[in-house]
């Protein structure tokens, strides 16, 4: 496929329109290259707010933004909806669903997907949340189970439908469990007067001994206290053994009857076919050198969640957060121009700007270097950072209005079931990692 026509400029192909892919393309604006971005969707997803889509607080369109519109003024940019089938490093080509594409430089920015650690039963019956379609599936599943609980006369059946178990106490698990607790505490009896607040139970479980593992002990303890006061039962140091759609079992014998298991216990990189297995690191990530270039290649780069830069400073690679992808993307864009100009390149250095996580209304934790704080001010900082990071002025306004409305009346969002969620309708392919995310 001759995507750059008769251009004399090198073609940089970016696979993935996430945070890292966007930064590479932006860094190459007005440079002597052609840029082609491929993604299975024509929009960028602001993943930090996916949980609010899942809970009905925001509509999916407010956290998605057109990739073409975002680069409408960049003359050297092209976009195509496509999935990468295979990388052919020897011939500098990739096989895609729209044909074979020859590249001069390739940037793999495919991100990550949910890691079920090989447990196919858990994969089949639990709910992941790494994309907008998955967040909407989760929303409809939650609402449908609450509706179904109204029809049950058996206490056991009703209890299973109204019990929510979140596996993984990282930011996603903490934010979702906090949102579910707020739904129970402030919305449940308004929308469903036949139910009592005590009918709904929320559990947050993790194999690790603390919530928000990468955060400071101060932030972790504060988050746990917030959740406990909101009525979330936090179970730490417990390992999930199995889940059959009706009962989740833990090592040691503890069981919980539930129809709602939400899995956020781990992620793994989405690596296209054709990458040498010797280049795959733990977590299904591509081993890269100090400039994010795949080991053993001269013109293939990997960034963000799919990259593993193993050094003495980062023996396990960098954390899977947006800032890593953003900074790696900017560095790779600069490095490609340096390589074209035969200039010296510099090693990538990650600058940790800190970590934020929200637990609910007026409740958040912030680790900003040596500055650590929790509560209302941390919540305001969290909202400000996420609001300015959204793409599109319209999205910023819509999200802000939704947040203000929710804060005023405790009952924001629409919680509509627009499409019936059918677990039996999930195909095998929907449980496989996306080639491009």
N, C-alpha and C positions, 0 to 999 in steps of 0.2 A: 504493500500500500504506500503510494507516494504522497505522504501527508504534507510535505513541505514544498511540493511542486518542484520548480527548478532553482530553489534557493541555494546560494553558495555557502550559507551558514551551516555550522554543525547543528544536528538535531538532538535536543535533550528531551528524552521521554520520561515523564514523571508518572509513576503508577500509584495512584491514590490521591484523593482530594481532601485529605485530613489536614491537621494543623501543620505537619511537616511539609507536605506537598505544596501547600499554599505558599509557605515561606520560600521554598526553592524557586517557584515561579516568579514571585515578587522580586526576588534578588536578581533575577535574570532580565528584568524589564529594561528595555533600551540597550541591551547588550548584543553583541554580534552572534546571536544564536537564535534558532527557532525552538519554541517550547511546545511540546505536545503533552497534555495531561489526559490520562485514561482513568476512568472510574466506572463502576457498575451503576452508580447513581449520578444524576446531573446536579447534585447539590452537596454542599458541605454541611456536616452535622456538628452542632455544638454539643459534644457528648456530656460535658459537666451538668447539663440541665435535662438529660434524658429521663432522670428519675421523676422530674416534675411532669413530663409528658405521660409517664407510666401512671402517675397518681391523678391525672386529669386536671392538674393545676395549670398546665399550658397546652396549647394545641401544637401539633408537630411542626406546622409551618413556621411557628415563631422561633424555632431553634435550627431551622434549615435555611440555607441561602444559596441561590443559583450560582454555580461555579462560573458559568459564562458571564453573568452579570457582574460578578466580582472582578473579572478581568476584562471588562468591556473596553477599557481604554488602553489595554496593552496590545500593541500591534503585532508583536512576535509570538502571541499566545494562541494556541488552538486547543479545543477540547473535544473528546469523543467518548460516548458511552460505550464501554467495552470491558470485557474480562480477560485477563491475561491467562493463557492456557499453559505456556511454557516459555522459559528464558533460554535462548541459545547463545551462550556466551562466546562460543568459538566463532560464530558467524555474525555477532553483533546484531541479532534479530530477536524479536519476541513473536510468538504465535498468539494471536488474540481471536476473539469472537468476530472481529471485523476484518480479519486477514492478518498476514504477516507484516510486521513493521520493522524496518532497519533503523537503528539508532547509532548515534555517535557517543552519547552518554546516556546511561540509564540510572534513574533514581527510584529505588523500591521504597515506597512510603505507604505500605499496605496496612500498617497498624496491627491491631491484635483482635483476637476473638476469645470467647469464653473457653476456659480450660476445665474439662470435666475429669482430667487425670485418668482417662481410659475407662471410666465407669459408665457403661452404655445405658444401664438402667436409670441412673440419675440423670443422664443426658436426655433420656426419653421423657421422663416425667416431671422434671423441674423446669423452671422458667429462667432463661438468661435475659440479659438486658444490655446489649452492646450496640444496638442500632435502633433507628426509629421504628421499623416494623416490629422488632422484638419488644420495644417499649409499649407499642399499641396493643400487641398480643397480651402483654402483662396487664395492661389497664382493663381490657375486656374480660380477661380471666378473673381478675379480682372482683369486678362489678357483677359478673355473671354468678360467681360463687356466693356473693352476698344475697343476690336476688333468689338464688336457689335455696339458700338457708331459710328464707321466709316461708318456703313451701314444706319444709321438713317438720314432722311432728316428733321424731326421735331426737333426743338430746345429743346422742353420740354423732348422728349424721350432721346435725346443725353445728356441733362443736368443730368437727373436722373441716367444714366449709368456712368457718370463721376463725380458724387458727392459721397464722402466717409465720413461717420459719424462714429467716434469711440466713443463708450460709455464707460466711465471709464478712468479717468486721472491719473491712477497709472503708474508704470514703463512700463507695456505692452502697454497701450494706448499712452503714450508719445513717446515711441520708434517707434511704428507703424505709428503714425501720422507724426513724423519727417521723417520717411523713405518714406512715401507717398508724402510728400512735396518735398523731394529730387528727387523722381521719376518725379514729375511734373516739377520741376525747371530745371533739368539737362538731363532727358532722354526722356520725352514724345515727344518732337518735333523731336528728332533724330530717334526714333523708329517709330513714327507716324507723318510724316511731314504734313499730312492733318489736324492735330489738332493744336490748339494754347494752350499755357500754361494756359491762362485764362479760357479755357473750363473746366478744372479740378478743383474741389473745395474739400477742406479737412476741416472737422470740428472735434474738440475734445470737448466732453461734459461731465459734471460730476455734480452730485447733490451737492457735497461738494464745498466750496468757494475757493478752491485752487487746483492746480495740484500737483501731488506727495505728497498726504496728509501726509504720515508718515515722510517726509523729513523736514528739517529746512525751515523757511520762506525764508531765503537767497537762498537756492537751488530751492525752489518752484518758487520764483519770477524770478530767472534767467532762469529756464526752460520755463516759460510762455513767457518771452521776446524772447528767442531763437525761439520758435514756431511761435510767432506772426510775427517776422521778416522774417521767412521762408514762410509766407503766410497762416499759419493755423489759422482758426477762432476758438478761444477758448471760449466756452460757459460754465460758471461756475454757480453753484447754480440753475441748471435747472434739472427737473426730467422727465425721459421718461415715457410717458403714454401708448403708443402703437406703434407697427410697423407692417404693413400688407404686407410688401414686396415691396411696392411702395412709402409709405409716413410714415415718423416717426413723431409722435406727442408728444409734451411736455406739461406738466401742465402749464396752463397760455395761451394756444392757439397757441403757435409757432409751425410751421410745416416745414419740409424739405422734398422735393421730392428726393428720392434716392433708388437705387437698391443695395446699399452697406452699410450695417450696421454691424460693427464689435463690438462684445460684450466682454468687459473685465471689467465689472462693479463689479464683485464679484466672489468669489470662495467658495466652500463648500467641506468638507472632504468626501472622498469615504470610507464609512463604510460598511464592509461586513454584510450580514444577520446574525442574531443570537446574535448580541450585544444587551444587555438589553437597552430598550429605556430610562430608568432612567439614563443611563450612557452617554447619548448623550447631548452635550452642544450646545449652539448657533453656527451656522455655520456648523452643522452636524459633530461635532468633538467629540472624545471620551474623557471623563473626566479621567485624570490620576493623580497619586499622585506625590510626590516629586522625585521619581526615574523613572518616566514615566510608571509606572505600572497602568493598568486599575483598577479603583476603584472597590473593592470587589473581586479582584482576586489575586493570588499569583504568577502566571507564564504567564500572558498575558500583553504585553507592546504595547504602541502606541507612535509613534514619528512623528515629522514633522507637516505637514499641517493637518493631521487627529487627532492630539492630542491637548487637551485643559488642560493645567496645570494652574488652577486658584489659584492664591495666592494674598496676599496683594500687592506684587510688580507687579504682572501681573494679574489684575482683569479681563482682557479680553483674557488671554492666551498670548502666544508668537506670534510675527509677522510671517506671512507665507512666510518666505524667506529661501533660501537654507542653510544658516549658522545655522539656528535653527535645521533643520533636520540633518545636518552633526554632530553638537555637541551633539544632543540628541542620535543619532546613536552610537557615540563613547561611550557615558555615559552608554547606555543600554548594549552594549557589555561588558563593564567592570563590570556592576552590575550583569549580569548573572553569570559571573565567581565567583563573590563574594558570590552570593547566593548558588552556587554549593559547594563552599568551606566553607559555614557557617560563612562567615565573615560579618562584619558590612558594610552597604552600606552608601553612602553619597548622599545628595540631589543634584539634577541637578541645575547648575548655568549657565545661558546663558551669554556669553561674546560677546557683540555687537561690531563687527569689523568695523561697518560703513555701509553706503549705497552708491551705485553708480547707475547712470542712464545716458544713452546717448540719445541725441536728434538728432544727425546727425554728419556730417563731421566737425571735430574740435570743436564739441559742446557736453559737458557733464557736469554733476554736481556731486560733491563728498561731502558727509558728513562723515568724518572720526573722530568721537569723537568731540573734540573741534576744530579740523581743518576742515574748510569748504572752498572749492574753486570750481570754475567753468571755463569752456572754454576749451582751447586746452590741457592744462596739465591734467585736469580732464579726458579728452577724452583719452589721452595716458595711464593714470592709469587704466581706464575702460578696454581698449584693453588688457593691460598686465595681469590684474587679470583674465579676461575671457579666455585668451589664455592659461595661465598656468593651469587653472582649467579644461580644456578639457581633456578627457581620450584619450590616444593613441597618440603616436608621429606623426603618419601619419595625424591624424585629425588636430593637431596643425599646421603642415606644410601647409596643404591644406587651412585651414582658414586664416593663415597669408598671403599666396600668393594671395588669393582672396581679402583680405583687401587691400594689397598693390596695386593690379591691379585696384580696385575700386577707390582708392585714386588718382592714377595717371591719369586715363582717365575719371573719373566721370560716367562711363558706365559699371560697373562690373556686373557680373551675366549673366545668359543666358536667363531667362524669357521664357522658353519653356513650351508649353501646351502639356504635354505628355499624359495626360488622360483628357478627357472632363468631367468637373464637371456638374453633373445633380442634381439640388436640389430635384427634384421629386424622385430621386433614394435613397435619404436618408431615411432609415427605422426608425421606432420608436425606435429600439434598439440603433441606433447610437446617439440618443439624450439623452439616459439614462446614468447615471454615470457608468464608467467602474468599474468592481469589483476589478481589480488590474491594477494599471497604472505604 
